[in-house]
Amino acid sequence: MELLRDIAGWILILGGCFFTIVGAFGLVRLPDVYTRVHSAGLVDTVGAGLMLLGLTLYGGFTIVTIKLLLILVFIFFTSPTSTNAFANSVYSAGIKPLLATRKDGKEDAPSNR
Amino acid sequence: MLFGVATIAILVAMALALVRAALGPTVYDRVLAVNAIGTKTVLLIAVLGFLAGRPEFLDIALVYALINFIGTIAVLKFVRYADLGKATTDSDGEAMK
């Protein structure tokens, strides 16, 4: 039982590492600010969630577990909220999303990287 | 071992976010990178607590998670209005665009 719990903790923490690094690569590689919001917000929530869940399993049930779950709840609520506020303020600042060019050669919106 | 791997992964992710903060063409890219670094700092503090065998570090991570959120919202508001104390509605009571 102990071993099973440890293995589950390993898998969750390594999964969290994977998603964290993927999100960071997306932050560098993606073309415009809206896609970067997606990468940073969505993937980061998954990465942090998996990693904290893994630590929860690893630590056993003590006061530490409760603190980890509290951090998890805070991140779970604040990360989407700040991502939403961020995207809203980027949009209201007049930065247009980077759109695919249309077939007739006209642009839908000015691209603004 | 496991916590060492997790620490290195988080540090790599933070370095990549720093690259975006340095490159970022607009100020919003930099704010986004700083926000991402903040989230990763929370994880780093939690994992370092386990790595050092001192899970009391989690209290700091808890506080940092809250401050990071408030800080991001404050910076966004400051970038938008260039003032933290100003009301966000004009005299007619309509929300400012």
Backbone of each chain as ProteinMPNN parsed JSONL, in Angstrom:
{"seq_chain_A": "MELLRDIAGWILILGGCFFTIVGAFGLVRLPDVYTRVHSAGLVDTVGAGLMLLGLTLYGGFTIVTIKLLLILVFIFFTSPTSTNAFANSVYSAGIKPLLATRKDGKEDAPSNR", "coords_chain_A": {"N_chain_A": [[0.837, -1.205, 0.0], [1.886, 1.21, 0.886], [3.994, 1.375, -0.931], [2.584, 1.518, -3.319], [1.336, 3.982, -3.041], [3.573, 5.653, -3.021], [4.529, 5.221, -5.615], [2.424, 6.25, -7.126], [2.654, 8.897, -6.306], [5.184, 9.546, -7.402], [4.583, 9.3, -10.164], [2.676, 11.326, -10.485], [4.152, 13.616, -9.733], [6.219, 13.611, -11.621], [4.701, 13.856, -13.943], [3.685, 16.412, -13.466], [6.086, 17.883, -13.636], [6.642, 17.474, -16.347], [4.457, 18.811, -17.614], [4.876, 21.384, -16.654], [7.32, 22.081, -17.843], [6.639, 21.86, -20.544], [4.741, 23.917, -20.696], [6.407, 26.099, -20.191], [8.083, 26.028, -22.41], [6.175, 26.573, -24.346], [5.622, 29.182, -23.639], [7.884, 30.46, -24.544], [8.027, 29.775, -27.269], [5.606, 30.205, -28.661], [3.633, 32.236, -30.968], [2.137, 34.75, -30.502], [0.757, 37.065, -28.006], [-1.655, 36.126, -26.988], [-1.725, 33.367, -27.465], [0.356, 32.72, -25.847], [-0.706, 33.323, -23.373], [-2.556, 31.27, -23.175], [-0.824, 29.039, -23.09], [0.722, 29.574, -20.761], [-1.241, 29.887, -18.77], [-3.152, 27.677, -18.869], [-1.57, 25.275, -19.062], [0.13, 25.626, -16.963], [-1.535, 25.551, -14.742], [-2.317, 22.863, -14.777], [0.221, 21.66, -14.473], [1.115, 22.654, -11.932], [-0.989, 21.712, -10.374], [-0.838, 18.873, -10.663], [1.721, 18.44, -9.62], [1.521, 19.344, -6.963], [-0.492, 17.63, -6.047], [0.902, 15.229, -6.249], [2.913, 15.65, -4.309], [1.241, 15.75, -2.114], [0.337, 13.092, -1.957], [2.771, 11.886, -1.477], [3.644, 12.801, 1.0], [2.149, 11.61, 3.006], [-0.614, 11.525, 5.412], [-0.755, 14.366, 7.037], [-0.485, 17.527, 8.791], [0.835, 18.804, 6.825], [-0.257, 17.842, 4.468], [-2.719, 19.119, 4.462], [-1.943, 21.785, 4.201], [-0.757, 21.681, 1.668], [-3.0, 21.045, 0.128], [-4.449, 23.351, 0.533], [-2.827, 25.244, -0.784], [-3.121, 24.219, -3.325], [-5.871, 24.651, -3.777], [-5.917, 27.471, -3.705], [-4.275, 28.094, -5.93], [-5.776, 26.873, -7.866], [-8.023, 28.467, -7.997], [-7.059, 31.127, -8.257], [-5.357, 31.189, -10.482], [-6.828, 30.802, -13.008], [-8.411, 33.088, -12.71], [-6.576, 35.245, -12.718], [-5.485, 34.809, -15.222], [-7.684, 35.28, -16.858], [-8.225, 38.004, -16.259], [-5.862, 39.045, -17.188], [-5.906, 38.429, -19.993], [-8.138, 39.909, -20.69], [-7.251, 42.514, -20.126], [-5.166, 42.742, -21.919], [-6.593, 42.627, -24.303], [-8.22, 44.899, -24.082], [-6.293, 46.78, -24.204], [-5.889, 47.033, -26.842], [-4.435, 45.274, -28.38], [-4.37, 43.151, -31.055], [-5.382, 39.773, -31.783], [-3.199, 37.401, -33.366], [-3.995, 36.454, -36.534], [-4.812, 33.878, -38.942], [-3.824, 34.323, -42.363], [-6.146, 35.309, -44.895], [-7.601, 33.558, -47.743], [-8.036, 35.173, -49.976], [-6.095, 37.022, -49.794], [-6.523, 39.347, -48.372], [-6.259, 40.96, -45.176], [-7.652, 39.914, -42.087], [-7.417, 41.224, -39.664], [-5.192, 43.673, -38.348], [-2.04, 42.305, -37.873], [-0.367, 41.94, -34.874], [2.34, 41.613, -33.17]], "CA_chain_A": [[0.0, 0.0, 0.0], [2.842, 2.327, 0.968], [4.723, 1.413, -2.203], [1.638, 1.957, -4.347], [1.149, 5.419, -2.849], [4.798, 6.316, -3.467], [4.604, 5.172, -7.085], [1.446, 7.231, -7.63], [3.257, 10.213, -6.084], [6.216, 9.714, -8.433], [3.979, 9.528, -11.485], [2.038, 12.648, -10.504], [5.16, 14.687, -9.701], [6.909, 13.66, -12.917], [3.736, 14.449, -14.879], [3.678, 17.849, -13.212], [7.32, 18.418, -14.222], [6.484, 17.467, -17.803], [3.553, 19.877, -18.049], [5.496, 22.675, -16.345], [8.335, 22.392, -18.859], [5.93, 22.097, -21.812], [4.176, 25.258, -20.618], [7.478, 27.107, -20.296], [8.495, 26.068, -23.813], [5.131, 27.289, -25.067], [5.779, 30.608, -23.332], [8.961, 31.016, -25.368], [7.953, 29.463, -28.686], [4.359, 30.551, -29.342], [3.86, 33.466, -31.739], [1.662, 36.045, -29.998], [0.559, 37.114, -26.554], [-2.835, 35.348, -26.583], [-1.347, 31.958, -27.388], [1.212, 32.56, -24.668], [-1.603, 33.272, -22.213], [-3.07, 29.901, -23.146], [0.223, 28.122, -22.642], [1.116, 29.835, -19.38], [-2.349, 29.698, -17.837], [-3.733, 26.334, -18.833], [-0.612, 24.213, -18.782], [0.7, 25.85, -15.641], [-2.492, 25.058, -13.745], [-2.197, 21.402, -14.744], [1.524, 21.303, -13.913], [1.135, 22.912, -10.494], [-1.954, 20.817, -9.737], [-0.299, 17.511, -10.594], [2.883, 18.374, -8.727], [1.084, 19.462, -5.568], [-1.186, 16.375, -5.709], [1.938, 14.229, -6.036], [3.51, 15.908, -2.991], [0.226, 15.371, -1.124], [0.386, 11.637, -1.802], [4.079, 11.479, -0.994], [3.905, 13.195, 2.379], [1.316, 10.987, 4.02], [-1.656, 12.442, 5.854], [-0.425, 15.171, 8.218], [-0.837, 18.932, 8.593], [1.458, 19.167, 5.541], [-1.235, 17.539, 3.416], [-3.752, 20.154, 4.451], [-1.346, 23.0, 3.633], [-0.606, 21.474, 0.225], [-4.322, 21.137, -0.498], [-4.819, 24.775, 0.548], [-2.106, 25.885, -1.902], [-3.756, 23.722, -4.548], [-7.145, 25.359, -3.951], [-5.623, 28.86, -4.051], [-3.804, 28.171, -7.324], [-6.876, 26.445, -8.739], [-8.96, 29.574, -8.205], [-6.445, 32.401, -8.642], [-4.68, 31.152, -11.779], [-7.759, 31.17, -14.074], [-8.874, 34.464, -12.534], [-5.57, 36.205, -13.2], [-5.354, 34.64, -16.665], [-8.82, 35.972, -17.469], [-7.995, 39.444, -16.127], [-4.739, 39.371, -18.057], [-6.343, 38.432, -21.398], [-9.052, 41.042, -20.838], [-6.527, 43.792, -20.166], [-4.433, 42.779, -23.19], [-7.542, 42.954, -25.373], [-8.682, 46.287, -23.964], [-5.18, 47.657, -24.573], [-5.918, 47.196, -28.288], [-3.572, 44.321, -29.084], [-5.233, 42.204, -31.769], [-4.795, 38.445, -31.915], [-2.556, 37.071, -34.642], [-4.919, 35.559, -37.22], [-4.313, 33.301, -40.191], [-4.156, 35.163, -43.504], [-7.237, 34.744, -45.668], [-7.173, 33.043, -49.054], [-8.052, 36.225, -50.99], [-4.964, 37.902, -49.617], [-6.793, 40.45, -47.446], [-6.053, 40.614, -43.793], [-8.812, 40.077, -41.224], [-7.11, 42.222, -38.654], [-3.762, 43.929, -38.356], [-1.314, 41.418, -36.969], [0.369, 42.755, -33.909], [3.023, 40.627, -32.353]], "C_chain_A": [[0.868, 1.25, 0.0], [3.555, 2.527, -0.361], [3.845, 1.969, -3.313], [1.464, 3.471, -4.285], [2.374, 6.193, -3.329], [4.886, 6.351, -4.983], [3.631, 6.169, -7.694], [1.987, 8.65, -7.459], [4.32, 10.53, -7.121], [5.596, 10.098, -9.766], [3.382, 10.93, -11.552], [3.08, 13.757, -10.539], [5.882, 14.779, -11.037], [5.985, 14.213, -14.002], [3.665, 15.955, -14.723], [4.905, 18.528, -13.784], [7.18, 18.537, -15.733], [5.626, 18.644, -18.248], [4.138, 21.254, -17.772], [6.49, 23.063, -17.435], [7.683, 22.654, -20.209], [5.345, 23.51, -21.829], [5.23, 26.331, -20.778], [7.984, 27.198, -21.728], [7.464, 26.816, -24.649], [5.255, 28.783, -24.863], [6.849, 31.238, -24.213], [8.627, 30.915, -26.853], [6.716, 30.019, -29.396], [4.403, 31.974, -29.892], [3.318, 34.752, -31.134], [1.144, 35.922, -28.575], [-0.635, 36.27, -26.121], [-2.512, 33.866, -26.501], [-0.439, 31.711, -26.188], [0.378, 32.54, -23.393], [-2.146, 31.858, -22.06], [-2.045, 28.952, -22.554], [0.53, 28.318, -21.158], [-0.008, 29.499, -18.415], [-2.798, 28.262, -17.721], [-2.726, 25.296, -18.379], [-0.031, 24.376, -17.392], [-0.232, 25.363, -14.547], [-2.386, 23.543, -13.623], [-0.888, 20.987, -14.083], [1.557, 21.47, -12.402], [0.192, 21.948, -9.768], [-1.405, 19.412, -9.585], [0.839, 17.423, -9.587], [2.457, 18.451, -7.264], [0.313, 18.22, -5.133], [-0.178, 15.269, -5.429], [2.598, 14.396, -4.677], [2.538, 15.5, -1.881], [0.28, 13.868, -0.863], [1.673, 11.215, -1.124], [4.232, 11.715, 0.502], [3.15, 12.403, 3.428], [0.321, 11.987, 4.558], [-1.265, 13.116, 7.162], [-0.943, 16.579, 7.969], [-0.272, 19.437, 7.259], [0.483, 18.95, 4.4], [-2.262, 18.651, 3.3], [-3.208, 21.441, 3.846], [-1.205, 22.873, 2.12], [-1.947, 21.607, -0.48], [-4.802, 22.582, -0.525], [-4.139, 25.518, -0.598], [-2.761, 25.503, -3.218], [-5.05, 24.481, -4.829], [-6.897, 26.808, -4.36], [-5.214, 28.97, -5.516], [-4.946, 27.846, -8.267], [-7.846, 27.589, -8.992], [-8.269, 30.827, -8.744], [-5.841, 32.358, -10.037], [-5.637, 31.437, -12.934], [-8.239, 32.613, -13.962], [-7.86, 35.454, -13.077], [-5.351, 36.05, -14.698], [-6.451, 35.384, -17.4], [-8.62, 37.488, -17.423], [-6.887, 39.892, -17.063], [-5.179, 39.467, -19.515], [-7.262, 39.615, -21.662], [-8.281, 42.348, -20.956], [-5.666, 43.882, -21.422], [-5.375, 43.204, -24.305], [-7.976, 44.414, -25.301], [-7.546, 47.264, -24.226], [-5.056, 47.774, -26.085], [-4.987, 46.275, -29.039], [-4.456, 43.259, -29.721], [-4.571, 40.84, -31.826], [-4.219, 38.221, -33.308], [-3.443, 36.066, -35.357], [-4.264, 34.996, -38.473], [-4.699, 34.218, -41.334], [-5.237, 34.483, -44.331], [-6.767, 34.376, -47.068], [-7.137, 34.153, -50.099], [-6.979, 37.287, -50.748], [-5.217, 39.079, -48.697], [-6.527, 39.991, -46.022], [-7.329, 40.839, -43.01], [-8.59, 41.201, -40.222], [-5.62, 42.489, -38.725], [-3.057, 42.988, -37.385], [-0.406, 42.274, -36.108], [1.073, 41.808, -32.963], [3.427, 41.192, -31.02]], "O_chain_A": [[0.641, 2.2, -0.75], [3.708, 3.644, -0.854], [4.284, 2.773, -4.135], [1.445, 4.156, -5.307], [2.25, 7.244, -3.958], [5.265, 7.363, -5.572], [3.962, 6.854, -8.661], [1.813, 9.5, -8.332], [4.365, 11.637, -7.658], [6.002, 11.064, -10.412], [3.554, 11.639, -12.544], [2.928, 14.729, -11.279], [6.134, 15.875, -11.539], [6.43, 14.952, -14.879], [3.595, 16.691, -15.708], [4.807, 19.616, -14.352], [7.544, 19.551, -16.328], [6.01, 19.391, -19.147], [3.931, 22.188, -18.548], [6.515, 24.205, -17.895], [8.102, 23.55, -20.942], [5.434, 24.216, -22.834], [4.991, 27.354, -21.42], [8.282, 28.287, -22.219], [7.814, 27.589, -25.541], [5.028, 29.565, -25.786], [6.744, 32.407, -24.587], [8.901, 31.841, -27.617], [6.762, 30.278, -30.598], [5.116, 32.826, -29.361], [3.985, 35.781, -31.239], [1.094, 34.831, -28.007], [-0.642, 35.746, -25.006], [-2.964, 33.178, -25.586], [-0.46, 30.635, -25.59], [0.707, 31.829, -22.443], [-2.191, 31.315, -20.956], [-2.341, 28.17, -21.651], [0.59, 27.355, -20.394], [0.227, 28.9, -17.365], [-2.828, 27.69, -16.631], [-2.974, 24.536, -17.443], [0.268, 23.391, -16.716], [0.22, 24.823, -13.537], [-2.366, 22.999, -12.519], [-0.867, 20.087, -13.244], [1.966, 20.565, -11.675], [0.516, 21.434, -8.698], [-1.491, 18.821, -8.509], [0.925, 16.476, -8.805], [2.97, 17.712, -6.424], [0.436, 17.789, -3.986], [-0.354, 14.471, -4.508], [2.822, 13.416, -3.967], [2.947, 14.975, -0.845], [0.271, 13.422, 0.284], [1.679, 10.302, -0.298], [4.874, 10.926, 1.196], [3.46, 12.499, 4.616], [0.382, 13.169, 4.217], [-1.412, 12.546, 8.243], [-1.738, 16.806, 7.057], [-0.812, 20.358, 6.646], [0.398, 19.762, 3.478], [-2.63, 19.071, 2.204], [-3.896, 22.114, 3.079], [-1.488, 23.813, 1.377], [-2.034, 22.205, -1.552], [-5.472, 23.004, -1.467], [-4.768, 26.312, -1.296], [-2.937, 26.334, -4.109], [-5.305, 24.902, -5.958], [-7.573, 27.328, -5.248], [-5.723, 29.813, -6.255], [-5.081, 28.453, -9.33], [-8.43, 27.681, -10.071], [-8.827, 31.519, -9.596], [-5.81, 33.382, -10.719], [-5.298, 32.254, -13.79], [-8.451, 33.286, -14.971], [-8.213, 36.385, -13.801], [-5.063, 37.031, -15.384], [-6.21, 36.032, -18.418], [-8.821, 38.176, -18.424], [-6.952, 40.969, -17.656], [-4.877, 40.445, -20.199], [-7.186, 40.249, -22.715], [-8.613, 43.194, -21.786], [-5.453, 44.977, -21.943], [-5.022, 44.028, -25.149], [-8.089, 45.087, -26.326], [-7.792, 48.45, -24.448], [-4.215, 48.527, -26.576], [-4.766, 46.473, -30.233], [-5.196, 42.555, -29.033], [-3.346, 40.744, -31.909], [-4.695, 38.783, -34.294], [-3.636, 34.952, -34.87], [-3.299, 35.553, -38.995], [-5.767, 34.831, -41.306], [-5.26, 33.26, -44.464], [-5.707, 34.803, -47.526], [-6.315, 34.108, -51.014], [-6.957, 38.322, -51.415], [-4.276, 39.749, -48.273], [-6.565, 38.801, -45.711], [-8.023, 41.832, -43.227], [-9.476, 42.019, -39.975], [-4.857, 41.61, -39.125], [-3.434, 42.89, -36.218], [0.235, 43.211, -36.584], [0.455, 41.261, -32.05], [4.018, 40.485, -30.203]]}, "seq_chain_B": "MLFGVATIAILVAMALALVRAALGPTVYDRVLAVNAIGTKTVLLIAVLGFLAGRPEFLDIALVYALINFIGTIAVLKFVRYADLGKATTDSDGEAMK", "coords_chain_B": {"N_chain_B": [[16.076, 12.252, -4.693], [13.816, 12.139, -6.492], [12.718, 14.606, -5.767], [14.832, 16.207, -6.379], [14.889, 15.994, -9.185], [12.408, 17.198, -9.734], [12.932, 19.769, -8.766], [14.949, 20.613, -10.545], [13.509, 20.552, -12.95], [11.622, 22.569, -12.477], [13.337, 24.743, -12.21], [14.434, 24.882, -14.787], [12.109, 25.509, -16.214], [11.591, 28.01, -15.101], [13.805, 29.413, -16.041], [13.26, 29.435, -18.783], [10.938, 30.979, -18.753], [12.067, 33.332, -17.901], [13.559, 33.962, -20.157], [11.477, 34.648, -21.883], [10.553, 36.884, -20.499], [12.677, 38.589, -20.852], [12.816, 38.826, -23.651], [10.212, 39.534, -24.493], [8.045, 41.354, -26.56], [5.924, 43.196, -25.959], [4.74, 44.91, -22.989], [2.972, 43.271, -21.751], [3.728, 40.656, -22.28], [5.902, 40.458, -20.627], [4.717, 40.783, -18.098], [3.165, 38.494, -18.072], [5.166, 36.532, -18.097], [6.365, 37.049, -15.637], [4.255, 36.424, -13.953], [4.052, 33.679, -14.477], [6.537, 32.862, -13.516], [6.136, 33.43, -10.842], [4.127, 31.548, -10.108], [5.629, 29.257, -10.483], [7.544, 29.667, -8.562], [6.125, 29.228, -6.21], [5.714, 26.452, -6.427], [8.396, 25.687, -6.407], [9.253, 26.426, -3.833], [7.653, 24.722, -2.302], [8.532, 22.174, -3.182], [11.252, 22.355, -2.518], [11.066, 22.452, 0.233], [10.338, 19.814, 0.802], [12.587, 18.572, -0.246], [14.621, 19.441, 1.436], [13.752, 18.279, 3.688], [12.192, 19.774, 5.359], [9.173, 20.492, 5.73], [7.939, 22.759, 6.675], [8.319, 24.925, 5.135], [6.164, 25.197, 3.542], [4.337, 27.022, 4.503], [5.375, 29.459, 3.694], [5.141, 29.142, 0.946], [2.39, 29.102, 0.711], [1.691, 31.75, 1.433], [3.02, 33.051, -0.613], [1.639, 32.211, -2.868], [-0.748, 33.601, -2.621], [0.132, 36.284, -2.616], [1.244, 36.465, -5.121], [-0.931, 36.363, -6.87], [-2.373, 38.727, -6.12], [-0.364, 40.544, -6.7], [-0.057, 40.27, -9.499], [-2.554, 41.183, -10.446], [-2.444, 43.79, -9.469], [-0.249, 44.855, -10.867], [-1.206, 44.675, -13.489], [-3.36, 46.443, -13.339], [-1.988, 48.758, -12.77], [-0.453, 49.082, -15.082], [-2.498, 49.564, -16.877], [-3.984, 51.838, -15.917], [-2.103, 53.53, -14.909], [-2.151, 54.227, -12.275], [-2.826, 53.303, -8.967], [-4.793, 53.989, -7.199], [-6.916, 55.216, -8.374], [-10.418, 55.513, -9.242], [-12.273, 53.065, -11.119], [-14.42, 53.793, -12.604], [-15.976, 56.382, -14.54], [-17.231, 59.787, -14.216], [-19.924, 59.555, -14.867], [-20.634, 57.171, -13.924], [-20.261, 55.083, -15.585], [-18.49, 52.216, -16.7], [-15.033, 52.578, -17.345], [-13.561, 52.386, -20.538]], "CA_chain_B": [[16.195, 11.987, -6.132], [12.601, 12.633, -7.154], [12.554, 16.043, -5.536], [15.885, 16.86, -7.155], [14.407, 16.079, -10.571], [11.339, 18.2, -9.783], [13.563, 21.091, -8.607], [15.627, 20.986, -11.795], [12.481, 20.843, -13.958], [11.04, 23.888, -12.191], [14.338, 25.773, -12.507], [14.497, 25.02, -16.249], [10.913, 26.242, -16.641], [11.761, 29.414, -14.709], [14.778, 30.029, -16.949], [12.568, 29.701, -20.044], [10.055, 32.125, -18.539], [12.937, 34.518, -17.857], [13.868, 34.297, -21.544], [10.318, 35.38, -22.419], [10.502, 38.2, -19.85], [13.707, 39.444, -21.452], [12.527, 39.059, -25.074], [8.839, 39.976, -24.682], [7.929, 42.633, -27.261], [5.063, 44.127, -25.237], [4.861, 44.841, -21.529], [2.11, 42.187, -21.271], [4.506, 39.42, -22.285], [6.745, 40.445, -19.425], [3.85, 40.534, -16.945], [2.796, 37.076, -18.134], [6.328, 35.746, -17.688], [6.547, 37.224, -14.196], [3.193, 35.645, -13.321], [4.423, 32.263, -14.579], [7.65, 32.638, -12.586], [5.561, 33.411, -9.493], [3.499, 30.24, -9.876], [6.688, 28.244, -10.363], [8.217, 29.871, -7.279], [5.326, 28.521, -5.206], [6.057, 25.036, -6.554], [9.797, 25.493, -6.028], [9.355, 26.484, -2.375], [7.051, 23.499, -1.762], [9.409, 21.025, -3.455], [12.493, 22.532, -1.746], [10.762, 22.05, 1.603], [10.432, 18.357, 0.872], [13.976, 18.188, -0.546], [15.43, 19.706, 2.613], [13.162, 17.614, 4.838], [11.554, 20.747, 6.255], [7.921, 20.895, 5.066], [7.383, 24.024, 7.198], [8.432, 25.895, 4.053], [4.88, 25.307, 2.855], [3.674, 28.264, 4.936], [5.858, 30.529, 2.811], [4.546, 28.919, -0.372], [0.981, 29.499, 0.84], [1.628, 33.212, 1.371], [3.485, 33.498, -1.933], [0.575, 31.954, -3.84], [-1.721, 34.694, -2.524], [0.755, 37.554, -3.002], [1.467, 36.42, -6.564], [-2.203, 36.743, -7.498], [-2.616, 40.153, -5.876], [0.653, 41.312, -7.41], [-0.347, 40.294, -10.932], [-3.687, 42.072, -10.682], [-2.01, 45.165, -9.209], [0.606, 45.315, -11.971], [-2.071, 44.881, -14.654], [-4.12, 47.671, -13.145], [-1.063, 49.886, -12.858], [-0.106, 49.278, -16.492], [-3.679, 50.075, -17.583], [-4.459, 53.153, -15.478], [-0.96, 54.289, -14.402], [-2.475, 54.702, -10.934], [-3.495, 52.196, -8.27], [-5.851, 54.437, -6.316], [-7.998, 55.856, -9.112], [-11.608, 54.697, -9.438], [-12.308, 52.534, -12.482], [-15.591, 54.311, -13.313], [-15.897, 57.823, -14.701], [-18.201, 60.526, -13.397], [-21.283, 59.124, -15.178], [-20.87, 55.858, -13.347], [-20.048, 54.019, -16.562], [-17.163, 51.626, -16.606], [-14.124, 53.141, -18.337], [-13.105, 51.381, -21.492]], "C_chain_B": [[15.014, 12.576, -6.893], [12.47, 14.142, -6.994], [13.648, 16.834, -6.231], [15.473, 17.054, -8.598], [13.353, 17.174, -10.693], [11.924, 19.608, -9.669], [14.208, 21.551, -9.9], [14.611, 21.344, -12.871], [11.901, 22.232, -13.741], [12.044, 24.994, -12.525], [14.475, 25.986, -14.012], [13.312, 25.84, -16.75], [11.027, 27.719, -16.287], [12.74, 30.124, -15.632], [14.112, 30.357, -18.282], [11.625, 30.896, -19.909], [10.858, 33.422, -18.474], [13.327, 34.961, -19.262], [12.727, 35.109, -22.146], [10.233, 36.769, -21.798], [11.53, 39.142, -20.453], [13.361, 39.798, -22.889], [11.271, 39.888, -25.28], [8.667, 41.306, -25.37], [7.045, 43.64, -26.519], [5.269, 43.949, -23.736], [4.044, 43.667, -20.997], [2.826, 40.85, -21.285], [5.352, 39.32, -21.026], [5.909, 40.163, -18.184], [3.474, 39.06, -16.893], [3.947, 36.205, -17.655], [6.538, 35.851, -16.186], [5.498, 36.432, -13.431], [3.545, 34.159, -13.335], [5.562, 31.948, -13.613], [7.13, 32.582, -11.152], [4.93, 32.079, -9.16], [4.564, 29.166, -9.665], [7.46, 28.417, -9.06], [7.471, 29.175, -6.156], [5.677, 27.037, -5.222], [7.471, 24.778, -6.043], [9.948, 25.492, -4.511], [8.81, 25.198, -1.762], [7.993, 22.313, -1.95], [10.702, 21.124, -2.652], [12.272, 22.163, -0.29], [10.87, 20.548, 1.772], [11.868, 17.899, 0.671], [14.844, 18.355, 0.69], [14.872, 19.006, 3.844], [12.536, 18.576, 5.832], [10.256, 21.251, 5.619], [7.29, 22.161, 5.639], [7.454, 25.123, 6.136], [7.085, 26.14, 3.375], [4.115, 26.551, 3.26], [4.064, 29.417, 4.015], [5.222, 30.394, 1.431], [3.094, 29.377, -0.394], [0.835, 31.01, 0.697], [2.002, 33.703, -0.022], [2.411, 33.304, -2.991], [-0.435, 33.09, -3.837], [-1.127, 36.004, -3.026], [0.95, 37.622, -4.511], [0.216, 36.868, -7.32], [-2.466, 38.24, -7.368], [-1.641, 41.007, -6.679], [0.373, 41.41, -8.895], [-1.474, 41.264, -11.247], [-3.269, 43.531, -10.499], [-1.165, 45.696, -10.356], [-0.23, 45.576, -13.212], [-2.829, 46.188, -14.531], [-3.217, 48.891, -13.283], [-0.672, 50.172, -14.303], [-1.259, 49.95, -17.223], [-3.97, 51.533, -17.224], [-3.342, 54.069, -15.002], [-1.217, 54.862, -13.016], [-3.205, 53.575, -10.226], [-4.7, 52.655, -7.486], [-7.069, 54.969, -7.04], [-9.201, 54.925, -9.239], [-11.655, 54.232, -10.883], [-13.579, 52.942, -13.207], [-15.437, 55.813, -13.454], [-17.083, 58.486, -13.999], [-19.632, 60.104, -13.677], [-21.616, 57.768, -14.581], [-20.707, 54.734, -14.347], [-18.625, 53.495, -16.448], [-16.272, 52.2, -17.705], [-13.632, 52.033, -19.253], [-11.588, 51.286, -21.45]], "O_chain_B": [[15.176, 13.388, -7.803], [12.157, 14.861, -7.943], [13.441, 17.981, -6.627], [15.671, 18.123, -9.176], [13.387, 17.979, -11.624], [11.492, 20.528, -10.364], [14.056, 22.7, -10.316], [14.801, 22.305, -13.617], [11.709, 22.987, -14.694], [11.672, 26.043, -13.052], [14.615, 27.119, -14.472], [13.462, 26.735, -17.583], [10.616, 28.582, -17.062], [12.543, 31.29, -15.973], [14.357, 31.419, -18.855], [11.517, 31.72, -20.817], [10.402, 34.472, -18.928], [13.419, 36.155, -19.545], [12.951, 36.112, -22.824], [9.882, 37.731, -22.481], [11.294, 40.345, -20.556], [13.578, 40.931, -23.317], [11.235, 40.805, -26.101], [9.1, 42.322, -24.826], [7.385, 44.822, -26.456], [5.879, 42.982, -23.28], [4.353, 43.12, -19.939], [2.583, 40.001, -20.428], [5.5, 38.248, -20.438], [6.325, 39.398, -17.314], [3.461, 38.447, -15.825], [3.742, 35.255, -16.901], [6.854, 34.858, -15.531], [5.792, 35.839, -12.393], [3.362, 33.461, -12.337], [5.562, 30.9, -12.968], [7.614, 31.793, -10.341], [5.151, 31.53, -8.081], [4.435, 28.295, -8.805], [7.974, 27.445, -8.508], [8.084, 28.601, -5.256], [5.91, 26.434, -4.175], [7.724, 23.795, -5.346], [10.675, 24.669, -3.957], [9.399, 24.641, -0.836], [8.233, 21.542, -1.019], [11.204, 20.114, -2.158], [13.17, 21.627, 0.36], [11.422, 20.062, 2.759], [12.325, 16.962, 1.325], [15.703, 17.518, 0.968], [15.443, 19.116, 4.929], [12.365, 18.244, 7.005], [10.242, 22.331, 5.029], [6.242, 22.602, 5.167], [6.745, 26.126, 6.221], [6.888, 27.161, 2.716], [3.335, 27.088, 2.473], [3.233, 30.23, 3.612], [4.817, 31.383, 0.82], [2.623, 29.958, -1.372], [-0.016, 31.498, -0.046], [1.398, 34.637, -0.551], [2.275, 34.119, -3.904], [-0.925, 33.503, -4.888], [-1.775, 36.748, -3.762], [0.837, 38.689, -5.114], [0.29, 37.641, -8.275], [-2.742, 38.929, -8.35], [-2.007, 42.032, -7.254], [0.532, 42.471, -9.497], [-1.382, 42.062, -12.18], [-3.678, 44.402, -11.266], [-1.33, 46.841, -10.778], [-0.013, 46.563, -13.914], [-2.933, 46.951, -15.492], [-3.615, 49.918, -13.833], [-0.569, 51.327, -14.714], [-1.042, 50.802, -18.085], [-4.178, 52.366, -18.107], [-3.579, 55.243, -14.719], [-0.596, 55.846, -12.615], [-4.1, 52.955, -10.801], [-5.552, 51.841, -7.13], [-8.126, 55.161, -6.438], [-9.045, 53.708, -9.332], [-11.144, 54.91, -11.775], [-13.81, 52.484, -14.326], [-14.838, 56.459, -12.594], [-17.839, 57.832, -13.281], [-20.491, 60.274, -12.812], [-22.736, 57.275, -14.713], [-20.97, 53.573, -14.034], [-17.69, 54.234, -16.142], [-16.691, 52.301, -18.858], [-13.331, 50.919, -18.824], [-10.999, 50.492, -22.183]]}, "name": "protein", "num_of_chains": 2, "seq": "MELLRDIAGWILILGGCFFTIVGAFGLVRLPDVYTRVHSAGLVDTVGAGLMLLGLTLYGGFTIVTIKLLLILVFIFFTSPTSTNAFANSVYSAGIKPLLATRKDGKEDAPSNRMLFGVATIAILVAMALALVRAALGPTVYDRVLAVNAIGTKTVLLIAVLGFLAGRPEFLDIALVYALINFIGTIAVLKFVRYADLGKATTDSDGEAMK"}
